[in-house]
Amino acid sequence: MRTLTTLRAALEAHGCSSILDRQSAALMGESDAIPAADMSMHVDVVAVLGGDGTMLHAVSRLGRFEKPVAGINIGTLGFLTTCTDGELDVFAKALAEGRYTTSERMLLDATVHRANGLIERFVALNEVTLARGETGRLVSLRATVNGELLNHYRADGLIVATPTGSTAYSLSAGGPLMAPGAEAFVITPICPHSLSQRSLVLADDSVVGLSPEDPEEGPMLFTVDGRDTTRIGSEDRIDVRKSERSFHLLRLEGTSFYEALRQKLRWHGV
């Protein structure tokens, strides 16, 4: 945990105190820590060390945290990171001087309604996905928007992504890039049988319904940010809508989403 040790030293040098969550403290061999879900009561900013995947995991662990979250990427710049592990002193100095902004990111609330009446709730920063389970064949899915039928899909699955998630799985499946502040989300089919079935961008006040259509295809898999996975039976259904809360990504001065696009996607002029 060299990066964590260096970060804490840099913060202390600039007059900022730090506290660890219990998981990080265990790795450091320390006992002075608090649960990640209680961070909002004790800190002004949370720093997450790792890559974009670690940041997605932090969304779940932090719970209802609506203060700035900074991503310290151990490696190259990611879409959800604030700086790299080689810029820790710059980050600490900017934090101490208040020289940063926040990028408000939409979250999705996904509600799974089980056939037996049970309800499960999930929160996603990037996307939720309903996809084939153990079968190697295409599956049949039904999608609605605000209760109205959108389409019957034959595909490997469907992705509902936020603007933040438009640079992740949805992009790999052929979906469009969306600016972080776009008040919309996108439905993207995964390897659809018909080439005419394209991504659809929806207003962020829409409610998307997803459900399997063929009981003989077996249970499908519902995945949240590539993290939480649960089986979906033929009589289960899922509602996806914009969450009432947001995720606040910390940005240092001089960095931007568009710079990250150019670097990560290797865009070049002619």
C-alpha positions as CSV (number, residue, x, y, z in Angstrom):
1,M,0.0,0.0,0.0
2,R,2.8,2.4,-0.9
3,T,0.4,4.7,-2.7
4,L,-1.8,5.0,0.3
5,T,1.1,5.8,2.6
6,T,2.4,8.4,0.2
7,L,-1.0,10.0,-0.1
8,R,-1.5,10.2,3.6
9,A,1.9,11.8,4.0
10,A,1.2,14.4,1.3
11,L,-2.2,15.3,2.9
12,E,-0.6,15.7,6.3
13,A,2.1,17.9,4.8
14,H,-0.6,20.2,3.4
15,G,-2.5,20.3,6.7
16,C,-5.2,17.8,5.8
17,S,-6.1,15.0,8.2
18,S,-7.1,11.5,7.0
19,I,-9.0,8.5,8.2
20,L,-9.3,5.0,6.8
21,D,-12.3,2.8,6.2
22,R,-12.1,-0.5,8.0
23,Q,-11.1,-2.5,4.8
24,S,-8.1,-0.2,4.1
25,A,-7.1,-0.1,7.7
26,A,-7.0,-3.9,7.8
27,L,-4.6,-3.9,4.9
28,M,-2.4,-1.3,6.7
29,G,-2.5,-3.2,9.9
30,E,-4.3,-0.3,11.7
31,S,-7.3,-0.3,14.0
32,D,-8.3,3.4,13.9
33,A,-11.0,3.3,11.2
34,I,-14.7,3.6,10.4
35,P,-17.1,1.7,8.2
36,A,-17.2,3.0,4.6
37,A,-20.9,3.6,4.8
38,D,-20.3,6.1,7.7
39,M,-17.8,8.2,5.8
40,S,-20.3,10.9,5.0
41,M,-20.5,11.8,8.8
42,H,-16.8,12.1,9.3
43,V,-15.1,13.5,6.1
44,D,-15.3,16.2,3.5
45,V,-13.8,14.3,0.6
46,V,-13.2,10.6,0.0
47,A,-10.2,9.3,-2.0
48,V,-10.5,6.0,-3.8
49,L,-7.2,4.3,-4.8
50,G,-7.3,2.0,-7.9
51,G,-9.0,2.3,-11.3
52,D,-12.4,2.8,-12.6
53,G,-13.5,-0.6,-11.4
54,T,-12.5,0.3,-7.8
55,M,-14.5,3.6,-8.1
56,L,-17.6,1.6,-9.2
57,H,-17.2,-0.6,-6.2
58,A,-16.9,2.4,-3.9
59,V,-20.3,3.7,-5.0
60,S,-21.8,0.6,-3.4
61,R,-19.7,0.7,-0.2
62,L,-20.1,4.4,0.5
63,G,-23.9,4.3,0.4
64,R,-25.7,7.7,0.5
65,F,-22.5,9.7,0.1
66,E,-23.1,13.0,-1.7
67,K,-19.7,14.7,-1.1
68,P,-16.8,14.9,-3.5
69,V,-15.1,11.6,-4.4
70,A,-11.6,11.6,-5.8
71,G,-10.2,8.7,-7.8
72,I,-6.4,8.1,-7.5
73,N,-5.6,5.9,-10.4
74,I,-2.7,3.5,-9.9
75,G,-1.6,3.4,-13.6
76,T,-2.8,5.6,-16.5
77,L,-5.6,8.1,-16.4
78,G,-9.1,6.6,-16.4
79,F,-12.5,8.2,-17.1
80,L,-13.4,8.3,-13.4
81,T,-10.1,9.2,-11.9
82,T,-9.0,12.6,-10.6
83,C,-5.2,12.1,-10.9
84,T,-2.6,9.4,-11.1
85,D,-0.4,8.0,-8.3
86,G,2.4,10.2,-9.5
87,E,0.4,13.4,-8.8
88,L,-0.3,12.9,-5.1
89,D,1.4,16.0,-3.9
90,V,-0.4,18.1,-6.5
91,F,-3.7,16.5,-5.4
92,A,-3.1,17.2,-1.7
93,K,-2.1,20.8,-2.4
94,A,-5.2,21.4,-4.5
95,L,-7.4,19.8,-1.9
96,A,-5.9,22.0,0.9
97,E,-6.4,25.1,-1.1
98,G,-9.9,24.2,-2.4
99,R,-8.7,24.4,-6.0
100,Y,-11.0,21.7,-7.5
101,T,-14.5,21.3,-9.0
102,T,-17.0,18.5,-8.9
103,S,-18.7,16.8,-11.8
104,E,-22.2,15.7,-10.8
105,R,-22.9,12.2,-12.2
106,M,-26.3,10.6,-12.6
107,L,-27.0,7.3,-10.7
108,L,-29.6,4.7,-11.7
109,D,-32.0,3.1,-9.3
110,A,-32.9,-0.5,-10.4
111,T,-35.7,-2.4,-8.7
112,V,-36.1,-6.1,-9.3
113,H,-39.7,-7.3,-8.8
114,R,-39.7,-11.0,-8.1
115,A,-42.6,-13.3,-9.1
116,N,-43.0,-14.2,-5.4
117,G,-43.5,-10.6,-4.4
118,L,-40.0,-9.9,-3.1
119,I,-38.3,-6.7,-4.1
120,E,-34.5,-6.1,-4.5
121,R,-33.0,-2.6,-5.1
122,F,-29.6,-1.7,-6.6
123,V,-27.8,1.6,-7.5
124,A,-25.5,1.9,-10.6
125,L,-23.1,4.6,-11.7
126,N,-22.3,3.1,-15.1
127,E,-25.0,0.7,-16.2
128,V,-27.3,-2.2,-15.5
129,T,-27.4,-5.2,-17.8
130,L,-30.0,-8.0,-18.4
131,A,-28.2,-10.7,-20.4
132,R,-28.3,-14.4,-21.2
133,G,-27.4,-16.7,-18.4
134,E,-26.1,-20.2,-18.9
135,T,-27.4,-20.6,-22.5
136,G,-25.1,-20.0,-25.4
137,R,-28.0,-18.8,-27.6
138,L,-29.7,-15.5,-28.1
139,V,-32.4,-14.7,-25.6
140,S,-35.8,-12.9,-25.9
141,L,-36.2,-9.7,-23.9
142,R,-39.0,-7.2,-23.6
143,A,-38.3,-3.5,-23.0
144,T,-40.8,-0.8,-22.1
145,V,-40.5,3.0,-21.6
146,N,-42.9,4.6,-19.2
147,G,-45.1,1.5,-19.5
148,E,-45.2,1.6,-23.3
149,L,-43.7,-1.2,-25.3
150,L,-40.4,-0.2,-26.8
151,N,-39.4,-3.5,-28.5
152,H,-39.1,-7.3,-28.3
153,Y,-35.4,-8.0,-28.6
154,R,-33.5,-11.1,-29.7
155,A,-30.0,-10.5,-28.5
156,D,-27.3,-11.4,-26.0
157,G,-28.8,-8.8,-23.7
158,L,-29.7,-5.2,-23.0
159,I,-27.7,-2.4,-21.4
160,V,-29.2,0.6,-19.7
161,A,-26.3,3.1,-19.2
162,T,-25.9,6.6,-17.7
163,P,-23.8,9.2,-19.5
164,T,-20.9,8.1,-17.3
165,G,-21.5,4.5,-18.4
166,S,-21.6,5.5,-22.1
167,T,-17.8,5.2,-22.2
168,A,-17.9,1.6,-20.7
169,Y,-19.8,-1.5,-21.6
170,S,-22.4,0.4,-23.7
171,L,-19.6,1.8,-25.9
172,S,-18.2,-1.7,-26.4
173,A,-21.6,-2.8,-27.6
174,G,-21.8,0.0,-30.1
175,G,-23.6,2.7,-28.1
176,P,-23.0,6.4,-28.4
177,L,-20.7,8.6,-26.3
178,M,-22.5,11.0,-24.0
179,A,-21.2,14.0,-22.1
180,P,-21.4,13.6,-18.3
181,G,-23.9,16.4,-17.9
182,A,-26.4,15.1,-20.5
183,E,-29.8,14.7,-18.9
184,A,-30.4,11.3,-20.6
185,F,-29.5,7.6,-20.5
186,V,-29.2,5.1,-23.2
187,I,-30.5,1.6,-24.0
188,T,-28.0,-0.5,-26.0
189,P,-28.7,-4.1,-27.3
190,I,-25.8,-6.5,-27.0
191,C,-25.2,-8.4,-30.3
192,P,-28.8,-8.1,-31.5
193,H,-30.1,-10.6,-34.1
194,S,-31.3,-7.7,-36.3
195,L,-28.9,-5.0,-37.4
196,S,-31.7,-2.5,-37.3
197,Q,-31.9,-2.7,-33.5
198,R,-29.8,0.3,-32.4
199,S,-29.1,2.2,-29.3
200,L,-31.8,4.6,-28.1
201,V,-31.2,7.7,-26.0
202,L,-34.0,8.6,-23.6
203,A,-34.8,11.5,-21.4
204,D,-33.6,11.0,-17.8
205,D,-37.2,11.1,-16.4
206,S,-38.0,7.9,-18.2
207,V,-38.7,4.6,-16.5
208,V,-37.3,1.6,-18.4
209,G,-38.9,-1.8,-17.8
210,L,-36.9,-5.0,-18.7
211,S,-38.1,-8.6,-18.5
212,P,-37.4,-12.0,-20.1
213,E,-40.0,-13.4,-22.6
214,D,-39.3,-17.1,-23.0
215,P,-39.4,-19.3,-19.9
216,E,-37.7,-22.1,-21.8
217,E,-34.5,-20.1,-22.2
218,G,-33.8,-20.4,-18.4
219,P,-32.9,-17.6,-16.0
220,M,-31.0,-14.5,-17.2
221,L,-28.4,-12.6,-15.3
222,F,-28.9,-9.0,-14.1
223,T,-25.7,-7.2,-13.4
224,V,-25.1,-3.8,-11.8
225,D,-21.8,-2.0,-12.7
226,G,-20.2,-5.4,-13.4
227,R,-20.4,-5.8,-9.6
228,D,-23.7,-7.2,-8.3
229,T,-25.2,-10.1,-10.2
230,T,-28.5,-11.8,-9.6
231,R,-30.6,-14.4,-11.6
232,I,-33.8,-13.2,-13.2
233,G,-36.6,-15.7,-13.7
234,S,-39.1,-15.6,-16.6
235,E,-41.8,-14.0,-14.4
236,D,-39.5,-11.4,-12.8
237,R,-39.3,-7.8,-14.0
238,I,-36.9,-4.9,-13.6
239,D,-37.7,-1.1,-13.4
240,V,-34.8,1.3,-14.1
241,R,-35.0,5.0,-13.4
242,K,-32.8,8.0,-12.5
243,S,-31.9,8.1,-8.8
244,E,-32.8,11.0,-6.6
245,R,-29.2,11.2,-5.5
246,S,-26.0,11.9,-7.5
247,F,-22.4,10.9,-7.5
248,H,-20.0,13.9,-7.2
249,L,-16.7,13.2,-8.9
250,L,-13.8,15.5,-7.9
251,R,-11.9,17.2,-10.7
252,L,-8.6,19.1,-10.5
253,E,-8.2,22.4,-12.3
254,G,-7.0,21.9,-15.9
255,T,-8.5,18.4,-16.4
256,S,-11.7,17.6,-18.3
257,F,-13.8,14.7,-19.6
258,Y,-12.9,15.7,-23.2
259,E,-9.2,15.4,-22.4
260,A,-9.8,12.0,-21.0
261,L,-11.7,11.0,-24.2
262,R,-8.8,12.1,-26.4
263,Q,-6.3,10.2,-24.3
264,K,-8.2,7.0,-23.6
265,L,-9.7,6.7,-27.1
266,R,-6.5,7.9,-28.8
267,W,-8.2,10.5,-30.9
268,H,-6.0,12.3,-33.4
269,G,-6.5,15.1,-35.8
270,V,-6.0,14.7,-39.5
